[in-house]
Amino acid sequence: MTLAVVDRLVHHATIFEMNVESYRRRAALERKRGPGRPPVHATVKTGT
């Protein structure tokens, strides 16, 4: 049923694909780093 609803919403819609940085992702990364922690020392998790 959900698929039918989404199909009806998107049927006449114009879809824009934007190749820009995600504001939500950037804000989440800033929250994760916390205040006062310089980005130089931030670590990135790797898939090990």
PQR file of N, CA, C, O and H, with PARSE charges and radii, in Angstrom:
ATOM      1  N   MET A   1       0.820  -1.183   0.000 -0.4000 1.5000
ATOM      2  CA  MET A   1       0.000   0.000   0.000 -0.0000 2.0000
ATOM      3  C   MET A   1       0.874   1.262   0.000  0.5500 1.7000
ATOM      4  O   MET A   1       0.555   2.245  -0.668 -0.5500 1.4000
ATOM      5  N   THR A   2       1.973   1.222   0.752 -0.4000 1.5000
ATOM      6  CA  THR A   2       2.884   2.370   0.789 -0.0000 2.0000
ATOM      7  C   THR A   2       3.459   2.636  -0.594  0.5500 1.7000
ATOM      8  O   THR A   2       3.600   3.789  -1.004 -0.5500 1.4000
ATOM      9  H   THR A   2       2.232   0.423   1.295  0.4000 1.0000
ATOM     10  N   LEU A   3       3.787   1.583  -1.302 -0.4000 1.5000
ATOM     11  CA  LEU A   3       4.336   1.735  -2.650 -0.0000 2.0000
ATOM     12  C   LEU A   3       3.353   2.456  -3.567  0.5500 1.7000
ATOM     13  O   LEU A   3       3.759   3.287  -4.379 -0.5500 1.4000
ATOM     14  H   LEU A   3       3.673   0.647  -0.970  0.4000 1.0000
ATOM     15  N   ALA A   4       2.073   2.145  -3.444 -0.4000 1.5000
ATOM     16  CA  ALA A   4       1.051   2.799  -4.263 -0.0000 2.0000
ATOM     17  C   ALA A   4       0.952   4.284  -3.936  0.5500 1.7000
ATOM     18  O   ALA A   4       0.783   5.106  -4.837 -0.5500 1.4000
ATOM     19  H   ALA A   4       1.744   1.469  -2.784  0.4000 1.0000
ATOM     20  N   VAL A   5       1.055   4.634  -2.665 -0.4000 1.5000
ATOM     21  CA  VAL A   5       0.992   6.040  -2.259 -0.0000 2.0000
ATOM     22  C   VAL A   5       2.186   6.803  -2.813  0.5500 1.7000
ATOM     23  O   VAL A   5       2.026   7.889  -3.370 -0.5500 1.4000
ATOM     24  H   VAL A   5       1.193   3.967  -1.933  0.4000 1.0000
ATOM     25  N   VAL A   6       3.378   6.242  -2.665 -0.4000 1.5000
ATOM     26  CA  VAL A   6       4.580   6.899  -3.174 -0.0000 2.0000
ATOM     27  C   VAL A   6       4.509   7.027  -4.692  0.5500 1.7000
ATOM     28  O   VAL A   6       4.891   8.057  -5.247 -0.5500 1.4000
ATOM     29  H   VAL A   6       3.508   5.360  -2.213  0.4000 1.0000
ATOM     30  N   ASP A   7       4.028   6.001  -5.354 -0.4000 1.5000
ATOM     31  CA  ASP A   7       3.903   6.034  -6.809 -0.0000 2.0000
ATOM     32  C   ASP A   7       2.980   7.172  -7.252  0.5500 1.7000
ATOM     33  O   ASP A   7       3.277   7.863  -8.227 -0.5500 1.4000
ATOM     34  H   ASP A   7       3.716   5.165  -4.903  0.4000 1.0000
ATOM     35  N   ARG A   8       1.875   7.370  -6.552 -0.4000 1.5000
ATOM     36  CA  ARG A   8       0.944   8.440  -6.904 -0.0000 2.0000
ATOM     37  C   ARG A   8       1.532   9.814  -6.636  0.5500 1.7000
ATOM     38  O   ARG A   8       1.271  10.757  -7.383 -0.5500 1.4000
ATOM     39  H   ARG A   8       1.634   6.809  -5.760  0.4000 1.0000
ATOM     40  N   LEU A   9       2.315   9.935  -5.586 -0.4000 1.5000
ATOM     41  CA  LEU A   9       2.940  11.218  -5.278 -0.0000 2.0000
ATOM     42  C   LEU A   9       4.002  11.591  -6.308  0.5500 1.7000
ATOM     43  O   LEU A   9       4.129  12.757  -6.682 -0.5500 1.4000
ATOM     44  H   LEU A   9       2.527   9.168  -4.979  0.4000 1.0000
ATOM     45  N   VAL A  10       4.753  10.611  -6.756 -0.4000 1.5000
ATOM     46  CA  VAL A  10       5.892  10.856  -7.644 -0.0000 2.0000
ATOM     47  C   VAL A  10       5.482  10.882  -9.118  0.5500 1.7000
ATOM     48  O   VAL A  10       6.229  11.384  -9.958 -0.5500 1.4000
ATOM     49  H   VAL A  10       4.649   9.664  -6.452  0.4000 1.0000
ATOM     50  N   HIS A  11       4.327  10.356  -9.431 -0.4000 1.5000
ATOM     51  CA  HIS A  11       3.908  10.207 -10.835 -0.0000 2.0000
ATOM     52  C   HIS A  11       3.986  11.510 -11.622  0.5500 1.7000
ATOM     53  O   HIS A  11       4.531  11.524 -12.726 -0.5500 1.4000
ATOM     54  H   HIS A  11       3.720   9.948  -8.748  0.4000 1.0000
ATOM     55  N   HIS A  12       3.465  12.587 -11.091 -0.4000 1.5000
ATOM     56  CA  HIS A  12       3.480  13.863 -11.808 -0.0000 2.0000
ATOM     57  C   HIS A  12       4.523  14.832 -11.250  0.5500 1.7000
ATOM     58  O   HIS A  12       4.528  16.014 -11.596 -0.5500 1.4000
ATOM     59  H   HIS A  12       3.022  12.576 -10.194  0.4000 1.0000
ATOM     60  N   ALA A  13       5.379  14.341 -10.413 -0.4000 1.5000
ATOM     61  CA  ALA A  13       6.365  15.205  -9.762 -0.0000 2.0000
ATOM     62  C   ALA A  13       7.573  15.427 -10.668  0.5500 1.7000
ATOM     63  O   ALA A  13       7.872  14.623 -11.552 -0.5500 1.4000
ATOM     64  H   ALA A  13       5.376  13.381 -10.133  0.4000 1.0000
ATOM     65  N   THR A  14       8.245  16.527 -10.423 -0.4000 1.5000
ATOM     66  CA  THR A  14       9.532  16.789 -11.066 -0.0000 2.0000
ATOM     67  C   THR A  14      10.603  16.522 -10.019  0.5500 1.7000
ATOM     68  O   THR A  14      10.576  17.108  -8.937 -0.5500 1.4000
ATOM     69  H   THR A  14       8.002  17.180  -9.706  0.4000 1.0000
ATOM     70  N   ILE A  15      11.533  15.651 -10.333 -0.4000 1.5000
ATOM     71  CA  ILE A  15      12.561  15.257  -9.380 -0.0000 2.0000
ATOM     72  C   ILE A  15      13.860  15.956  -9.747  0.5500 1.7000
ATOM     73  O   ILE A  15      14.340  15.854 -10.876 -0.5500 1.4000
ATOM     74  H   ILE A  15      11.555  15.175 -11.212  0.4000 1.0000
ATOM     75  N   PHE A  16      14.423  16.672  -8.773 -0.4000 1.5000
ATOM     76  CA  PHE A  16      15.697  17.370  -8.962 -0.0000 2.0000
ATOM     77  C   PHE A  16      16.788  16.591  -8.261  0.5500 1.7000
ATOM     78  O   PHE A  16      16.641  16.213  -7.098 -0.5500 1.4000
ATOM     79  H   PHE A  16      14.034  16.755  -7.856  0.4000 1.0000
ATOM     80  N   GLU A  17      17.885  16.348  -8.965 -0.4000 1.5000
ATOM     81  CA  GLU A  17      19.042  15.715  -8.343 -0.0000 2.0000
ATOM     82  C   GLU A  17      20.104  16.792  -8.196  0.5500 1.7000
ATOM     83  O   GLU A  17      20.563  17.374  -9.179 -0.5500 1.4000
ATOM     84  H   GLU A  17      18.004  16.655  -9.909  0.4000 1.0000
ATOM     85  N   MET A  18      20.484  17.046  -6.951 -0.4000 1.5000
ATOM     86  CA  MET A  18      21.444  18.112  -6.686 -0.0000 2.0000
ATOM     87  C   MET A  18      22.736  17.507  -6.150  0.5500 1.7000
ATOM     88  O   MET A  18      22.717  16.713  -5.209 -0.5500 1.4000
ATOM     89  H   MET A  18      20.111  16.574  -6.153  0.4000 1.0000
ATOM     90  N   ASN A  19      23.825  17.878  -6.740 -0.4000 1.5000
ATOM     91  CA  ASN A  19      25.134  17.371  -6.315 -0.0000 2.0000
ATOM     92  C   ASN A  19      25.806  18.375  -5.401  0.5500 1.7000
ATOM     93  O   ASN A  19      26.811  18.985  -5.765 -0.5500 1.4000
ATOM     94  H   ASN A  19      23.840  18.522  -7.504  0.4000 1.0000
ATOM     95  N   VAL A  20      25.245  18.545  -4.207 -0.4000 1.5000
ATOM     96  CA  VAL A  20      25.792  19.455  -3.220 -0.0000 2.0000
ATOM     97  C   VAL A  20      25.962  18.710  -1.903  0.5500 1.7000
ATOM     98  O   VAL A  20      25.373  17.650  -1.690 -0.5500 1.4000
ATOM     99  H   VAL A  20      24.428  18.050  -3.912  0.4000 1.0000
ATOM    100  N   GLU A  21      26.777  19.283  -1.028 -0.4000 1.5000
ATOM    101  CA  GLU A  21      27.010  18.676   0.269 -0.0000 2.0000
ATOM    102  C   GLU A  21      25.723  18.687   1.095  0.5500 1.7000
ATOM    103  O   GLU A  21      24.972  19.662   1.076 -0.5500 1.4000
ATOM    104  H   GLU A  21      27.255  20.143  -1.201  0.4000 1.0000
ATOM    105  N   SER A  22      25.481  17.609   1.808 -0.4000 1.5000
ATOM    106  CA  SER A  22      24.282  17.502   2.629 -0.0000 2.0000
ATOM    107  C   SER A  22      24.427  18.340   3.894  0.5500 1.7000
ATOM    108  O   SER A  22      25.377  18.168   4.658 -0.5500 1.4000
ATOM    109  H   SER A  22      26.091  16.816   1.823  0.4000 1.0000
ATOM    110  N   TYR A  23      23.475  19.248   4.107 -0.4000 1.5000
ATOM    111  CA  TYR A  23      23.484  20.080   5.314 -0.0000 2.0000
ATOM    112  C   TYR A  23      23.301  19.211   6.553  0.5500 1.7000
ATOM    113  O   TYR A  23      23.958  19.443   7.567 -0.5500 1.4000
ATOM    114  H   TYR A  23      22.703  19.387   3.486  0.4000 1.0000
ATOM    115  N   ARG A  24      22.424  18.220   6.488 -0.4000 1.5000
ATOM    116  CA  ARG A  24      22.182  17.345   7.638 -0.0000 2.0000
ATOM    117  C   ARG A  24      23.421  16.535   7.991  0.5500 1.7000
ATOM    118  O   ARG A  24      23.740  16.365   9.168 -0.5500 1.4000
ATOM    119  H   ARG A  24      21.890  18.031   5.664  0.4000 1.0000
ATOM    120  N   ARG A  25      24.119  16.035   6.978 -0.4000 1.5000
ATOM    121  CA  ARG A  25      25.332  15.246   7.237 -0.0000 2.0000
ATOM    122  C   ARG A  25      26.416  16.112   7.874  0.5500 1.7000
ATOM    123  O   ARG A  25      27.088  15.692   8.816 -0.5500 1.4000
ATOM    124  H   ARG A  25      23.859  16.173   6.022  0.4000 1.0000
ATOM    125  N   ARG A  26      26.578  17.331   7.346 -0.4000 1.5000
ATOM    126  CA  ARG A  26      27.589  18.240   7.879 -0.0000 2.0000
ATOM    127  C   ARG A  26      27.272  18.600   9.334  0.5500 1.7000
ATOM    128  O   ARG A  26      28.164  18.615  10.183 -0.5500 1.4000
ATOM    129  H   ARG A  26      26.032  17.673   6.581  0.4000 1.0000
ATOM    130  N   ALA A  27      26.000  18.889   9.616 -0.4000 1.5000
ATOM    131  CA  ALA A  27      25.597  19.225  10.987 -0.0000 2.0000
ATOM    132  C   ALA A  27      25.818  18.041  11.926  0.5500 1.7000
ATOM    133  O   ALA A  27      26.238  18.233  13.067 -0.5500 1.4000
ATOM    134  H   ALA A  27      25.275  18.877   8.927  0.4000 1.0000
ATOM    135  N   ALA A  28      25.542  16.826  11.467 -0.4000 1.5000
ATOM    136  CA  ALA A  28      25.741  15.634  12.289 -0.0000 2.0000
ATOM    137  C   ALA A  28      27.218  15.426  12.598  0.5500 1.7000
ATOM    138  O   ALA A  28      27.574  15.058  13.718 -0.5500 1.4000
ATOM    139  H   ALA A  28      25.201  16.670  10.541  0.4000 1.0000
ATOM    140  N   LEU A  29      28.074  15.660  11.617 -0.4000 1.5000
ATOM    141  CA  LEU A  29      29.517  15.518  11.849 -0.0000 2.0000
ATOM    142  C   LEU A  29      30.018  16.564  12.840  0.5500 1.7000
ATOM    143  O   LEU A  29      30.868  16.268  13.680 -0.5500 1.4000
ATOM    144  H   LEU A  29      27.785  15.960  10.708  0.4000 1.0000
ATOM    145  N   GLU A  30      29.499  17.777  12.746 -0.4000 1.5000
ATOM    146  CA  GLU A  30      29.903  18.830  13.686 -0.0000 2.0000
ATOM    147  C   GLU A  30      29.445  18.496  15.111  0.5500 1.7000
ATOM    148  O   GLU A  30      30.178  18.732  16.071 -0.5500 1.4000
ATOM    149  H   GLU A  30      28.808  18.018  12.064  0.4000 1.0000
ATOM    150  N   ARG A  31      28.236  17.950  15.245 -0.4000 1.5000
ATOM    151  CA  ARG A  31      27.756  17.545  16.572 -0.0000 2.0000
ATOM    152  C   ARG A  31      28.594  16.408  17.133  0.5500 1.7000
ATOM    153  O   ARG A  31      28.864  16.360  18.333 -0.5500 1.4000
ATOM    154  H   ARG A  31      27.640  17.759  14.465  0.4000 1.0000
ATOM    155  N   LYS A  32      29.000  15.503  16.272 -0.4000 1.5000
ATOM    156  CA  LYS A  32      29.793  14.349  16.706 -0.0000 2.0000
ATOM    157  C   LYS A  32      31.171  14.787  17.194  0.5500 1.7000
ATOM    158  O   LYS A  32      31.691  14.243  18.168 -0.5500 1.4000
ATOM    159  H   LYS A  32      28.781  15.542  15.297  0.4000 1.0000
ATOM    160  N   ARG A  33      31.752  15.762  16.522 -0.4000 1.5000
ATOM    161  CA  ARG A  33      33.080  16.246  16.927 -0.0000 2.0000
ATOM    162  C   ARG A  33      33.030  16.931  18.287  0.5500 1.7000
ATOM    163  O   ARG A  33      33.961  16.811  19.083 -0.5500 1.4000
ATOM    164  H   ARG A  33      31.329  16.204  15.731  0.4000 1.0000
ATOM    165  N   GLY A  34      31.963  17.633  18.545 -0.4000 1.5000
ATOM    166  CA  GLY A  34      31.810  18.326  19.825 -0.0000 2.0000
ATOM    167  C   GLY A  34      32.536  19.654  19.826  0.5500 1.7000
ATOM    168  O   GLY A  34      33.409  19.890  18.991 -0.5500 1.4000
ATOM    169  H   GLY A  34      31.206  17.730  17.899  0.4000 1.0000
ATOM    170  N   PRO A  35      32.180  20.529  20.764 -0.5600 1.5000
ATOM    171  CA  PRO A  35      32.800  21.847  20.818  0.2800 2.0000
ATOM    172  C   PRO A  35      34.250  21.775  21.297  0.5500 1.7000
ATOM    173  O   PRO A  35      34.587  20.983  22.178 -0.5500 1.4000
ATOM    174  N   GLY A  36      35.087  22.599  20.713 -0.4000 1.5000
ATOM    175  CA  GLY A  36      36.473  22.695  21.152 -0.0000 2.0000
ATOM    176  C   GLY A  36      37.412  21.640  20.594  0.5500 1.7000
ATOM    177  O   GLY A  36      38.613  21.692  20.858 -0.5500 1.4000
ATOM    178  H   GLY A  36      34.814  23.242  19.998  0.4000 1.0000
ATOM    179  N   ARG A  37      36.910  20.706  19.847 -0.4000 1.5000
ATOM    180  CA  ARG A  37      37.773  19.664  19.291 -0.0000 2.0000
ATOM    181  C   ARG A  37      38.147  20.054  17.871  0.5500 1.7000
ATOM    182  O   ARG A  37      37.279  20.120  17.001 -0.5500 1.4000
ATOM    183  H   ARG A  37      35.934  20.664  19.633  0.4000 1.0000
ATOM    184  N   PRO A  38      39.421  20.312  17.626 -0.5600 1.5000
ATOM    185  CA  PRO A  38      39.821  20.752  16.279  0.2800 2.0000
ATOM    186  C   PRO A  38      39.614  19.649  15.247  0.5500 1.7000
ATOM    187  O   PRO A  38      39.837  18.478  15.556 -0.5500 1.4000
ATOM    188  N   PRO A  39      39.193  19.991  14.031 -0.5600 1.5000
ATOM    189  CA  PRO A  39      38.939  18.977  13.004  0.2800 2.0000
ATOM    190  C   PRO A  39      40.190  18.233  12.565  0.5500 1.7000
ATOM    191  O   PRO A  39      40.087  17.151  11.988 -0.5500 1.4000
ATOM    192  N   VAL A  40      41.373  18.790  12.826 -0.4000 1.5000
ATOM    193  CA  VAL A  40      42.620  18.129  12.439 -0.0000 2.0000
ATOM    194  C   VAL A  40      42.775  16.810  13.196  0.5500 1.7000
ATOM    195  O   VAL A  40      43.325  15.844  12.666 -0.5500 1.4000
ATOM    196  H   VAL A  40      41.457  19.669  13.295  0.4000 1.0000
ATOM    197  N   HIS A  41      42.288  16.776  14.429 -0.4000 1.5000
ATOM    198  CA  HIS A  41      42.460  15.585  15.268 -0.0000 2.0000
ATOM    199  C   HIS A  41      41.245  14.662  15.230  0.5500 1.7000
ATOM    200  O   HIS A  41      41.227  13.644  15.922 -0.5500 1.4000
ATOM    201  H   HIS A  41      41.841  17.561  14.859  0.4000 1.0000
ATOM    202  N   ALA A  42      40.238  14.997  14.438 -0.4000 1.5000
ATOM    203  CA  ALA A  42      39.065  14.147  14.344 -0.0000 2.0000
ATOM    204  C   ALA A  42      39.427  12.873  13.595  0.5500 1.7000
ATOM    205  O   ALA A  42      40.197  12.911  12.635 -0.5500 1.4000
ATOM    206  H   ALA A  42      40.253  15.824  13.876  0.4000 1.0000
ATOM    207  N   THR A  43      38.883  11.758  14.026 -0.4000 1.5000
ATOM    208  CA  THR A  43      39.171  10.491  13.376 -0.0000 2.0000
ATOM    209  C   THR A  43      37.974  10.043  12.561  0.5500 1.7000
ATOM    210  O   THR A  43      36.830  10.358  12.890 -0.5500 1.4000
ATOM    211  H   THR A  43      38.258  11.726  14.806  0.4000 1.0000
ATOM    212  N   VAL A  44      38.242   9.318  11.509 -0.4000 1.5000
ATOM    213  CA  VAL A  44      37.201   8.789  10.655 -0.0000 2.0000
ATOM    214  C   VAL A  44      37.185   7.284  10.847  0.5500 1.7000
ATOM    215  O   VAL A  44      38.222   6.625  10.760 -0.5500 1.4000
ATOM    216  H   VAL A  44      39.171   9.063  11.241  0.4000 1.0000
ATOM    217  N   LYS A  45      35.991   6.738  11.110 -0.4000 1.5000
ATOM    218  CA  LYS A  45      35.883   5.295  11.289 -0.0000 2.0000
ATOM    219  C   LYS A  45      36.104   4.603   9.953  0.5500 1.7000
ATOM    220  O   LYS A  45      35.601   5.046   8.920 -0.5500 1.4000
ATOM    221  H   LYS A  45      35.149   7.273  11.181  0.4000 1.0000
ATOM    222  N   THR A  46      36.851   3.527   9.983 -0.4000 1.5000
ATOM    223  CA  THR A  46      37.067   2.744   8.780 -0.0000 2.0000
ATOM    224  C   THR A  46      36.365   1.412   8.947  0.5500 1.7000
ATOM    225  O   THR A  46      36.075   0.998  10.069 -0.5500 1.4000
ATOM    226  H   THR A  46      37.259   3.167  10.821  0.4000 1.0000
ATOM    227  N   GLY A  47      36.099   0.759   7.874 -0.4000 1.5000
ATOM    228  CA  GLY A  47      35.367  -0.513   7.907 -0.0000 2.0000
ATOM    229  C   GLY A  47      36.264  -1.692   8.234  0.5500 1.7000
ATOM    230  O   GLY A  47      36.306  -2.645   7.457 -0.5500 1.4000
ATOM    231  H   GLY A  47      36.335   1.096   6.963  0.4000 1.0000
ATOM    232  N   THR A  48      36.981  -1.673   9.344 -0.4000 1.5000
ATOM    233  CA  THR A  48      37.847  -2.794   9.711 -0.0000 2.0000
ATOM    234  C   THR A  48      37.174  -3.726  10.648  0.5500 1.7000
ATOM    235  O   THR A  48      37.766  -4.725  11.057 -0.5500 1.4000
ATOM    236  H   THR A  48      36.947  -0.898   9.976  0.4000 1.0000
TER
END
